[in-house]
Amino acid sequence: MARGGRTPGYPDLWIAASAMALDVPVLTRSPKHFAGVPDLKLIDYAIVGEGV
């Protein structure tokens, strides 16, 4: 990931590593923060009535 210039911040890396170790998906409103983390399962969501 670092060679490709796509390194998530440390908090996101800890979240990703923990989720992968426990074999659970990450529930997030910002899937782009986890882009490039291979084999990470993501669940994207939006809050109804938020912003648009």
Secondary structure, 3 states (H helix, E strand, C coil): CCCCCCCCCHHHHHHHHHHHHHCCCEEECCHHHHCCCCCCCEEECCCCCCCC
